[in-house]
Amino acid sequence: MTVKAAAERLEVSASTIYALVAAGRLRCVRIGLGRKGAIRILDEHLEEYLRGSESRPAPAPPPSPPRRGFKHLRPR
């Protein structure tokens, strides 16, 4: 599929697709001469990208240390 079709399928802009391809996060096939060839993205490339982009629950933050009073302020 074309970059435009892939962008519509993922509901993102075409420039996002180009950026993902340039970063190596989304595989593609180039048809034509070298790096100037037309970009085509296969269905399995999109599926692979989506599988790798699934969000995972964030780990719980470490407990914060107990707060200590300011040294320059002394209780009266």
PDB file of N, CA, C and O in Angstrom:
ATOM      1  N   MET A   1       0.847  -1.170   0.000  1.00  0.00           N
ATOM      2  CA  MET A   1       0.000   0.000   0.000  1.00  0.00           C
ATOM      3  C   MET A   1       0.891   1.230   0.000  1.00  0.00           C
ATOM      4  O   MET A   1       2.062   1.155   0.370  1.00  0.00           O
ATOM      5  N   THR A   2       0.350   2.336  -0.405  1.00  0.00           N
ATOM      6  CA  THR A   2       1.100   3.587  -0.455  1.00  0.00           C
ATOM      7  C   THR A   2       1.249   4.172   0.951  1.00  0.00           C
ATOM      8  O   THR A   2       0.608   3.731   1.906  1.00  0.00           O
ATOM      9  N   VAL A   3       2.110   5.172   1.041  1.00  0.00           N
ATOM     10  CA  VAL A   3       2.296   5.868   2.319  1.00  0.00           C
ATOM     11  C   VAL A   3       0.982   6.506   2.750  1.00  0.00           C
ATOM     12  O   VAL A   3       0.621   6.455   3.925  1.00  0.00           O
ATOM     13  N   LYS A   4       0.276   7.100   1.812  1.00  0.00           N
ATOM     14  CA  LYS A   4      -0.994   7.749   2.136  1.00  0.00           C
ATOM     15  C   LYS A   4      -2.005   6.733   2.668  1.00  0.00           C
ATOM     16  O   LYS A   4      -2.704   7.005   3.643  1.00  0.00           O
ATOM     17  N   ALA A   5      -2.082   5.565   2.030  1.00  0.00           N
ATOM     18  CA  ALA A   5      -3.019   4.530   2.485  1.00  0.00           C
ATOM     19  C   ALA A   5      -2.637   4.020   3.870  1.00  0.00           C
ATOM     20  O   ALA A   5      -3.511   3.782   4.704  1.00  0.00           O
ATOM     21  N   ALA A   6      -1.337   3.850   4.123  1.00  0.00           N
ATOM     22  CA  ALA A   6      -0.883   3.398   5.442  1.00  0.00           C
ATOM     23  C   ALA A   6      -1.210   4.443   6.501  1.00  0.00           C
ATOM     24  O   ALA A   6      -1.616   4.106   7.613  1.00  0.00           O
ATOM     25  N   ALA A   7      -1.030   5.718   6.147  1.00  0.00           N
ATOM     26  CA  ALA A   7      -1.339   6.796   7.087  1.00  0.00           C
ATOM     27  C   ALA A   7      -2.830   6.809   7.416  1.00  0.00           C
ATOM     28  O   ALA A   7      -3.209   6.990   8.573  1.00  0.00           O
ATOM     29  N   GLU A   8      -3.660   6.621   6.423  1.00  0.00           N
ATOM     30  CA  GLU A   8      -5.103   6.583   6.671  1.00  0.00           C
ATOM     31  C   GLU A   8      -5.476   5.387   7.532  1.00  0.00           C
ATOM     32  O   GLU A   8      -6.334   5.488   8.409  1.00  0.00           O
ATOM     33  N   ARG A   9      -4.838   4.270   7.282  1.00  0.00           N
ATOM     34  CA  ARG A   9      -5.151   3.063   8.057  1.00  0.00           C
ATOM     35  C   ARG A   9      -4.776   3.225   9.524  1.00  0.00           C
ATOM     36  O   ARG A   9      -5.500   2.765  10.407  1.00  0.00           O
ATOM     37  N   LEU A  10      -3.643   3.881   9.788  1.00  0.00           N
ATOM     38  CA  LEU A  10      -3.215   4.095  11.177  1.00  0.00           C
ATOM     39  C   LEU A  10      -3.780   5.390  11.763  1.00  0.00           C
ATOM     40  O   LEU A  10      -3.579   5.682  12.942  1.00  0.00           O
ATOM     41  N   GLU A  11      -4.486   6.162  10.939  1.00  0.00           N
ATOM     42  CA  GLU A  11      -5.061   7.437  11.356  1.00  0.00           C
ATOM     43  C   GLU A  11      -3.994   8.408  11.846  1.00  0.00           C
ATOM     44  O   GLU A  11      -4.130   9.036  12.896  1.00  0.00           O
ATOM     45  N   VAL A  12      -2.917   8.514  11.047  1.00  0.00           N
ATOM     46  CA  VAL A  12      -1.833   9.459  11.306  1.00  0.00           C
ATOM     47  C   VAL A  12      -1.548  10.184   9.993  1.00  0.00           C
ATOM     48  O   VAL A  12      -2.153   9.873   8.967  1.00  0.00           O
ATOM     49  N   SER A  13      -0.635  11.140  10.022  1.00  0.00           N
ATOM     50  CA  SER A  13      -0.285  11.869   8.805  1.00  0.00           C
ATOM     51  C   SER A  13       0.738  11.083   7.994  1.00  0.00           C
ATOM     52  O   SER A  13       1.414  10.194   8.512  1.00  0.00           O
ATOM     53  N   ALA A  14       0.839  11.425   6.724  1.00  0.00           N
ATOM     54  CA  ALA A  14       1.831  10.787   5.856  1.00  0.00           C
ATOM     55  C   ALA A  14       3.246  11.097   6.349  1.00  0.00           C
ATOM     56  O   ALA A  14       4.140  10.258   6.239  1.00  0.00           O
ATOM     57  N   SER A  15       3.447  12.291   6.888  1.00  0.00           N
ATOM     58  CA  SER A  15       4.785  12.633   7.389  1.00  0.00           C
ATOM     59  C   SER A  15       5.178  11.757   8.572  1.00  0.00           C
ATOM     60  O   SER A  15       6.362  11.481   8.767  1.00  0.00           O
ATOM     61  N   THR A  16       4.209  11.318   9.362  1.00  0.00           N
ATOM     62  CA  THR A  16       4.503  10.392  10.458  1.00  0.00           C
ATOM     63  C   THR A  16       4.979   9.056   9.903  1.00  0.00           C
ATOM     64  O   THR A  16       5.907   8.455  10.443  1.00  0.00           O
ATOM     65  N   ILE A  17       4.355   8.593   8.835  1.00  0.00           N
ATOM     66  CA  ILE A  17       4.774   7.336   8.212  1.00  0.00           C
ATOM     67  C   ILE A  17       6.192   7.468   7.673  1.00  0.00           C
ATOM     68  O   ILE A  17       7.017   6.577   7.877  1.00  0.00           O
ATOM     69  N   TYR A  18       6.487   8.577   6.983  1.00  0.00           N
ATOM     70  CA  TYR A  18       7.843   8.793   6.474  1.00  0.00           C
ATOM     71  C   TYR A  18       8.853   8.821   7.626  1.00  0.00           C
ATOM     72  O   TYR A  18       9.948   8.274   7.499  1.00  0.00           O
ATOM     73  N   ALA A  19       8.496   9.450   8.739  1.00  0.00           N
ATOM     74  CA  ALA A  19       9.401   9.528   9.889  1.00  0.00           C
ATOM     75  C   ALA A  19       9.630   8.141  10.491  1.00  0.00           C
ATOM     76  O   ALA A  19      10.755   7.813  10.867  1.00  0.00           O
ATOM     77  N   LEU A  20       8.579   7.324  10.586  1.00  0.00           N
ATOM     78  CA  LEU A  20       8.722   5.968  11.120  1.00  0.00           C
ATOM     79  C   LEU A  20       9.616   5.124  10.223  1.00  0.00           C
ATOM     80  O   LEU A  20      10.431   4.341  10.710  1.00  0.00           O
ATOM     81  N   VAL A  21       9.461   5.284   8.908  1.00  0.00           N
ATOM     82  CA  VAL A  21      10.305   4.552   7.963  1.00  0.00           C
ATOM     83  C   VAL A  21      11.752   5.010   8.093  1.00  0.00           C
ATOM     84  O   VAL A  21      12.661   4.182   8.139  1.00  0.00           O
ATOM     85  N   ALA A  22      11.974   6.328   8.154  1.00  0.00           N
ATOM     86  CA  ALA A  22      13.332   6.867   8.257  1.00  0.00           C
ATOM     87  C   ALA A  22      14.013   6.424   9.549  1.00  0.00           C
ATOM     88  O   ALA A  22      15.223   6.198   9.572  1.00  0.00           O
ATOM     89  N   ALA A  23      13.234   6.300  10.624  1.00  0.00           N
ATOM     90  CA  ALA A  23      13.796   5.877  11.913  1.00  0.00           C
ATOM     91  C   ALA A  23      14.002   4.368  11.992  1.00  0.00           C
ATOM     92  O   ALA A  23      14.607   3.873  12.942  1.00  0.00           O
ATOM     93  N   GLY A  24      13.505   3.641  11.002  1.00  0.00           N
ATOM     94  CA  GLY A  24      13.655   2.188  11.011  1.00  0.00           C
ATOM     95  C   GLY A  24      12.626   1.479  11.873  1.00  0.00           C
ATOM     96  O   GLY A  24      12.758   0.282  12.125  1.00  0.00           O
ATOM     97  N   ARG A  25      11.613   2.184  12.324  1.00  0.00           N
ATOM     98  CA  ARG A  25      10.594   1.564  13.179  1.00  0.00           C
ATOM     99  C   ARG A  25       9.497   0.892  12.370  1.00  0.00           C
ATOM    100  O   ARG A  25       8.801   0.011  12.875  1.00  0.00           O
ATOM    101  N   LEU A  26       9.336   1.305  11.107  1.00  0.00           N
ATOM    102  CA  LEU A  26       8.339   0.726  10.216  1.00  0.00           C
ATOM    103  C   LEU A  26       9.054   0.263   8.952  1.00  0.00           C
ATOM    104  O   LEU A  26       9.648   1.067   8.233  1.00  0.00           O
ATOM    105  N   ARG A  27       8.989  -1.029   8.691  1.00  0.00           N
ATOM    106  CA  ARG A  27       9.649  -1.560   7.497  1.00  0.00           C
ATOM    107  C   ARG A  27       8.861  -1.178   6.256  1.00  0.00           C
ATOM    108  O   ARG A  27       7.662  -0.909   6.320  1.00  0.00           O
ATOM    109  N   CYS A  28       9.555  -1.160   5.125  1.00  0.00           N
ATOM    110  CA  CYS A  28       8.900  -0.831   3.866  1.00  0.00           C
ATOM    111  C   CYS A  28       9.641  -1.512   2.717  1.00  0.00           C
ATOM    112  O   CYS A  28      10.712  -2.092   2.897  1.00  0.00           O
ATOM    113  N   VAL A  29       9.045  -1.425   1.548  1.00  0.00           N
ATOM    114  CA  VAL A  29       9.658  -1.912   0.319  1.00  0.00           C
ATOM    115  C   VAL A  29       9.810  -0.697  -0.577  1.00  0.00           C
ATOM    116  O   VAL A  29       8.879   0.097  -0.716  1.00  0.00           O
ATOM    117  N   ARG A  30      10.980  -0.548  -1.184  1.00  0.00           N
ATOM    118  CA  ARG A  30      11.191   0.552  -2.129  1.00  0.00           C
ATOM    119  C   ARG A  30      11.177  -0.006  -3.539  1.00  0.00           C
ATOM    120  O   ARG A  30      11.888  -0.959  -3.857  1.00  0.00           O
ATOM    121  N   ILE A  31      10.365   0.596  -4.364  1.00  0.00           N
ATOM    122  CA  ILE A  31      10.259   0.164  -5.747  1.00  0.00           C
ATOM    123  C   ILE A  31      10.873   1.268  -6.603  1.00  0.00           C
ATOM    124  O   ILE A  31      10.402   2.405  -6.591  1.00  0.00           O
ATOM    125  N   GLY A  32      11.911   0.933  -7.334  1.00  0.00           N
ATOM    126  CA  GLY A  32      12.584   1.924  -8.163  1.00  0.00           C
ATOM    127  C   GLY A  32      14.051   1.978  -7.825  1.00  0.00           C
ATOM    128  O   GLY A  32      14.621   1.001  -7.338  1.00  0.00           O
ATOM    129  N   LEU A  33      14.659   3.102  -8.077  1.00  0.00           N
ATOM    130  CA  LEU A  33      16.098   3.257  -7.931  1.00  0.00           C
ATOM    131  C   LEU A  33      16.493   3.664  -6.518  1.00  0.00           C
ATOM    132  O   LEU A  33      16.253   4.796  -6.099  1.00  0.00           O
ATOM    133  N   GLY A  34      17.088   2.751  -5.804  1.00  0.00           N
ATOM    134  CA  GLY A  34      17.686   3.031  -4.497  1.00  0.00           C
ATOM    135  C   GLY A  34      16.793   3.762  -3.525  1.00  0.00           C
ATOM    136  O   GLY A  34      15.618   3.434  -3.364  1.00  0.00           O
ATOM    137  N   ARG A  35      17.380   4.776  -2.869  1.00  0.00           N
ATOM    138  CA  ARG A  35      16.669   5.525  -1.838  1.00  0.00           C
ATOM    139  C   ARG A  35      15.612   6.461  -2.419  1.00  0.00           C
ATOM    140  O   ARG A  35      14.803   7.017  -1.676  1.00  0.00           O
ATOM    141  N   LYS A  36      15.611   6.637  -3.732  1.00  0.00           N
ATOM    142  CA  LYS A  36      14.621   7.517  -4.357  1.00  0.00           C
ATOM    143  C   LYS A  36      13.418   6.739  -4.858  1.00  0.00           C
ATOM    144  O   LYS A  36      12.516   7.308  -5.472  1.00  0.00           O
ATOM    145  N   GLY A  37      13.403   5.446  -4.598  1.00  0.00           N
ATOM    146  CA  GLY A  37      12.290   4.628  -5.060  1.00  0.00           C
ATOM    147  C   GLY A  37      11.014   4.915  -4.300  1.00  0.00           C
ATOM    148  O   GLY A  37      11.044   5.470  -3.202  1.00  0.00           O
ATOM    149  N   ALA A  38       9.905   4.539  -4.883  1.00  0.00           N
ATOM    150  CA  ALA A  38       8.605   4.721  -4.238  1.00  0.00           C
ATOM    151  C   ALA A  38       8.493   3.778  -3.045  1.00  0.00           C
ATOM    152  O   ALA A  38       8.904   2.620  -3.117  1.00  0.00           O
ATOM    153  N   ILE A  39       7.941   4.276  -1.966  1.00  0.00           N
ATOM    154  CA  ILE A  39       7.790   3.481  -0.747  1.00  0.00           C
ATOM    155  C   ILE A  39       6.454   2.753  -0.794  1.00  0.00           C
ATOM    156  O   ILE A  39       5.415   3.345  -1.087  1.00  0.00           O
ATOM    157  N   ARG A  40       6.501   1.476  -0.505  1.00  0.00           N
ATOM    158  CA  ARG A  40       5.286   0.670  -0.360  1.00  0.00           C
ATOM    159  C   ARG A  40       5.393  -0.067   0.961  1.00  0.00           C
ATOM    160  O   ARG A  40       6.454  -0.578   1.320  1.00  0.00           O
ATOM    161  N   ILE A  41       4.292  -0.114   1.671  1.00  0.00           N
ATOM    162  CA  ILE A  41       4.258  -0.762   2.977  1.00  0.00           C
ATOM    163  C   ILE A  41       3.307  -1.943   2.886  1.00  0.00           C
ATOM    164  O   ILE A  41       2.157  -1.807   2.468  1.00  0.00           O
ATOM    165  N   LEU A  42       3.805  -3.092   3.280  1.00  0.00           N
ATOM    166  CA  LEU A  42       2.995  -4.304   3.231  1.00  0.00           C
ATOM    167  C   LEU A  42       2.151  -4.425   4.497  1.00  0.00           C
ATOM    168  O   LEU A  42       2.478  -3.855   5.538  1.00  0.00           O
ATOM    169  N   ASP A  43       1.064  -5.176   4.385  1.00  0.00           N
ATOM    170  CA  ASP A  43       0.195  -5.387   5.550  1.00  0.00           C
ATOM    171  C   ASP A  43       0.969  -5.968   6.727  1.00  0.00           C
ATOM    172  O   ASP A  43       0.767  -5.560   7.871  1.00  0.00           O
ATOM    173  N   GLU A  44       1.861  -6.928   6.442  1.00  0.00           N
ATOM    174  CA  GLU A  44       2.612  -7.531   7.544  1.00  0.00           C
ATOM    175  C   GLU A  44       3.566  -6.535   8.199  1.00  0.00           C
ATOM    176  O   GLU A  44       3.881  -6.680   9.380  1.00  0.00           O
ATOM    177  N   HIS A  45       4.036  -5.525   7.458  1.00  0.00           N
ATOM    178  CA  HIS A  45       4.881  -4.492   8.056  1.00  0.00           C
ATOM    179  C   HIS A  45       4.081  -3.670   9.059  1.00  0.00           C
ATOM    180  O   HIS A  45       4.567  -3.350  10.144  1.00  0.00           O
ATOM    181  N   LEU A  46       2.850  -3.332   8.685  1.00  0.00           N
ATOM    182  CA  LEU A  46       1.995  -2.579   9.614  1.00  0.00           C
ATOM    183  C   LEU A  46       1.664  -3.400  10.852  1.00  0.00           C
ATOM    184  O   LEU A  46       1.706  -2.890  11.971  1.00  0.00           O
ATOM    185  N   GLU A  47       1.336  -4.665  10.651  1.00  0.00           N
ATOM    186  CA  GLU A  47       1.019  -5.537  11.787  1.00  0.00           C
ATOM    187  C   GLU A  47       2.212  -5.676  12.713  1.00  0.00           C
ATOM    188  O   GLU A  47       2.059  -5.652  13.934  1.00  0.00           O
ATOM    189  N   GLU A  48       3.405  -5.823  12.140  1.00  0.00           N
ATOM    190  CA  GLU A  48       4.630  -5.935  12.933  1.00  0.00           C
ATOM    191  C   GLU A  48       4.859  -4.657  13.737  1.00  0.00           C
ATOM    192  O   GLU A  48       5.204  -4.715  14.917  1.00  0.00           O
ATOM    193  N   TYR A  49       4.669  -3.512  13.100  1.00  0.00           N
ATOM    194  CA  TYR A  49       4.840  -2.235  13.798  1.00  0.00           C
ATOM    195  C   TYR A  49       3.839  -2.113  14.949  1.00  0.00           C
ATOM    196  O   TYR A  49       4.203  -1.707  16.052  1.00  0.00           O
ATOM    197  N   LEU A  50       2.592  -2.464  14.691  1.00  0.00           N
ATOM    198  CA  LEU A  50       1.565  -2.345  15.728  1.00  0.00           C
ATOM    199  C   LEU A  50       1.829  -3.291  16.894  1.00  0.00           C
ATOM    200  O   LEU A  50       1.625  -2.917  18.049  1.00  0.00           O
ATOM    201  N   ARG A  51       2.277  -4.502  16.609  1.00  0.00           N
ATOM    202  CA  ARG A  51       2.607  -5.439  17.692  1.00  0.00           C
ATOM    203  C   ARG A  51       3.733  -4.884  18.560  1.00  0.00           C
ATOM    204  O   ARG A  51       3.699  -5.004  19.785  1.00  0.00           O
ATOM    205  N   GLY A  52       4.721  -4.282  17.922  1.00  0.00           N
ATOM    206  CA  GLY A  52       5.849  -3.718  18.666  1.00  0.00           C
ATOM    207  C   GLY A  52       5.514  -2.440  19.393  1.00  0.00           C
ATOM    208  O   GLY A  52       6.264  -2.017  20.273  1.00  0.00           O
ATOM    209  N   SER A  53       4.398  -1.809  19.044  1.00  0.00           N
ATOM    210  CA  SER A  53       4.025  -0.531  19.642  1.00  0.00           C
ATOM    211  C   SER A  53       2.972  -0.659  20.728  1.00  0.00           C
ATOM    212  O   SER A  53       2.514   0.351  21.264  1.00  0.00           O
ATOM    213  N   GLU A  54       2.578  -1.882  21.064  1.00  0.00           N
ATOM    214  CA  GLU A  54       1.565  -2.048  22.103  1.00  0.00           C
ATOM    215  C   GLU A  54       2.082  -1.488  23.407  1.00  0.00           C
ATOM    216  O   GLU A  54       3.234  -1.705  23.781  1.00  0.00           O
ATOM    217  N   SER A  55       1.217  -0.765  24.093  1.00  0.00           N
ATOM    218  CA  SER A  55       1.635  -0.170  25.365  1.00  0.00           C
ATOM    219  C   SER A  55       1.605  -1.217  26.457  1.00  0.00           C
ATOM    220  O   SER A  55       0.764  -2.116  26.479  1.00  0.00           O
ATOM    221  N   ARG A  56       2.531  -1.068  27.337  1.00  0.00           N
ATOM    222  CA  ARG A  56       2.622  -1.957  28.493  1.00  0.00           C
ATOM    223  C   ARG A  56       2.388  -1.103  29.735  1.00  0.00           C
ATOM    224  O   ARG A  56       2.726   0.081  29.742  1.00  0.00           O
ATOM    225  N   PRO A  57       1.820  -1.680  30.775  1.00  0.00           N
ATOM    226  CA  PRO A  57       1.606  -0.870  31.975  1.00  0.00           C
ATOM    227  C   PRO A  57       2.936  -0.368  32.524  1.00  0.00           C
ATOM    228  O   PRO A  57       3.924  -1.101  32.574  1.00  0.00           O
ATOM    229  N   ALA A  58       2.939   0.864  32.924  1.00  0.00           N
ATOM    230  CA  ALA A  58       4.158   1.454  33.481  1.00  0.00           C
ATOM    231  C   ALA A  58       4.441   0.841  34.842  1.00  0.00           C
ATOM    232  O   ALA A  58       3.515   0.577  35.609  1.00  0.00           O
ATOM    233  N   PRO A  59       5.721   0.609  35.152  1.00  0.00           N
ATOM    234  CA  PRO A  59       6.043   0.069  36.483  1.00  0.00           C
ATOM    235  C   PRO A  59       5.713   1.104  37.548  1.00  0.00           C
ATOM    236  O   PRO A  59       5.766   2.309  37.303  1.00  0.00           O
ATOM    237  N   ALA A  60       5.377   0.618  38.721  1.00  0.00           N
ATOM    238  CA  ALA A  60       5.046   1.512  39.835  1.00  0.00           C
ATOM    239  C   ALA A  60       6.287   2.306  40.219  1.00  0.00           C
ATOM    240  O   ALA A  60       7.386   1.752  40.260  1.00  0.00           O
ATOM    241  N   PRO A  61       6.129   3.585  40.501  1.00  0.00           N
ATOM    242  CA  PRO A  61       7.302   4.377  40.894  1.00  0.00           C
ATOM    243  C   PRO A  61       7.797   3.927  42.264  1.00  0.00           C
ATOM    244  O   PRO A  61       7.011   3.459  43.088  1.00  0.00           O
ATOM    245  N   PRO A  62       9.086   4.067  42.505  1.00  0.00           N
ATOM    246  CA  PRO A  62       9.619   3.670  43.817  1.00  0.00           C
ATOM    247  C   PRO A  62       9.042   4.580  44.895  1.00  0.00           C
ATOM    248  O   PRO A  62       8.724   5.738  44.627  1.00  0.00           O
ATOM    249  N   PRO A  63       8.908   4.065  46.097  1.00  0.00           N
ATOM    250  CA  PRO A  63       8.363   4.909  47.171  1.00  0.00           C
ATOM    251  C   PRO A  63       9.303   6.075  47.450  1.00  0.00           C
ATOM    252  O   PRO A  63      10.525   5.926  47.418  1.00  0.00           O
ATOM    253  N   SER A  64       8.726   7.217  47.717  1.00  0.00           N
ATOM    254  CA  SER A  64       9.561   8.384  47.987  1.00  0.00           C
ATOM    255  C   SER A  64      10.086   8.297  49.419  1.00  0.00           C
ATOM    256  O   SER A  64       9.409   7.783  50.309  1.00  0.00           O
ATOM    257  N   PRO A  65      11.292   8.801  49.626  1.00  0.00           N
ATOM    258  CA  PRO A  65      11.865   8.755  50.984  1.00  0.00           C
ATOM    259  C   PRO A  65      11.076   9.679  51.905  1.00  0.00           C
ATOM    260  O   PRO A  65      10.449  10.633  51.444  1.00  0.00           O
ATOM    261  N   PRO A  66      11.108   9.397  53.199  1.00  0.00           N
ATOM    262  CA  PRO A  66      10.374  10.259  54.128  1.00  0.00           C
ATOM    263  C   PRO A  66      10.955  11.676  54.094  1.00  0.00           C
ATOM    264  O   PRO A  66      12.163  11.875  53.970  1.00  0.00           O
ATOM    265  N   ARG A  67      10.054  12.644  54.209  1.00  0.00           N
ATOM    266  CA  ARG A  67      10.504  14.038  54.165  1.00  0.00           C
ATOM    267  C   ARG A  67      11.082  14.435  55.512  1.00  0.00           C
ATOM    268  O   ARG A  67      10.551  14.104  56.572  1.00  0.00           O
ATOM    269  N   ARG A  68      12.162  15.138  55.429  1.00  0.00           N
ATOM    270  CA  ARG A  68      12.797  15.641  56.640  1.00  0.00           C
ATOM    271  C   ARG A  68      12.604  17.142  56.690  1.00  0.00           C
ATOM    272  O   ARG A  68      12.468  17.799  55.657  1.00  0.00           O
ATOM    273  N   GLY A  69      12.593  17.666  57.869  1.00  0.00           N
ATOM    274  CA  GLY A  69      12.429  19.119  58.025  1.00  0.00           C
ATOM    275  C   GLY A  69      13.655  19.861  57.539  1.00  0.00           C
ATOM    276  O   GLY A  69      14.707  19.266  57.305  1.00  0.00           O
ATOM    277  N   PHE A  70      13.514  21.134  57.393  1.00  0.00           N
ATOM    278  CA  PHE A  70      14.651  21.980  56.984  1.00  0.00           C
ATOM    279  C   PHE A  70      15.596  22.154  58.148  1.00  0.00           C
ATOM    280  O   PHE A  70      15.155  22.364  59.278  1.00  0.00           O
ATOM    281  N   LYS A  71      16.879  22.070  57.894  1.00  0.00           N
ATOM    282  CA  LYS A  71      17.867  22.176  58.958  1.00  0.00           C
ATOM    283  C   LYS A  71      17.923  23.581  59.566  1.00  0.00           C
ATOM    284  O   LYS A  71      18.175  23.738  60.761  1.00  0.00           O
ATOM    285  N   HIS A  72      17.687  24.591  58.738  1.00  0.00           N
ATOM    286  CA  HIS A  72      17.801  25.951  59.227  1.00  0.00           C
ATOM    287  C   HIS A  72      16.547  26.390  60.019  1.00  0.00           C
ATOM    288  O   HIS A  72      16.567  27.440  60.662  1.00  0.00           O
ATOM    289  N   LEU A  73      15.484  25.611  59.978  1.00  0.00           N
ATOM    290  CA  LEU A  73      14.284  25.930  60.763  1.00  0.00           C
ATOM    291  C   LEU A  73      14.210  24.965  61.929  1.00  0.00           C
ATOM    292  O   LEU A  73      14.111  23.753  61.741  1.00  0.00           O
ATOM    293  N   ARG A  74      14.258  25.502  63.118  1.00  0.00           N
ATOM    294  CA  ARG A  74      14.199  24.665  64.307  1.00  0.00           C
ATOM    295  C   ARG A  74      12.883  24.899  65.032  1.00  0.00           C
ATOM    296  O   ARG A  74      12.411  26.031  65.131  1.00  0.00           O
ATOM    297  N   PRO A  75      12.303  23.841  65.529  1.00  0.00           N
ATOM    298  CA  PRO A  75      11.045  24.035  66.267  1.00  0.00           C
ATOM    299  C   PRO A  75      11.290  24.844  67.527  1.00  0.00           C
ATOM    300  O   PRO A  75      12.341  24.709  68.155  1.00  0.00           O
ATOM    301  N   ARG A  76      10.331  25.686  67.908  1.00  0.00           N
ATOM    302  CA  ARG A  76      10.477  26.526  69.109  1.00  0.00           C
ATOM    303  C   ARG A  76       9.743  25.949  70.254  1.00  0.00           C
ATOM    304  O   ARG A  76       9.754  26.519  71.345  1.00  0.00           O
TER     305      ARG A  76
END
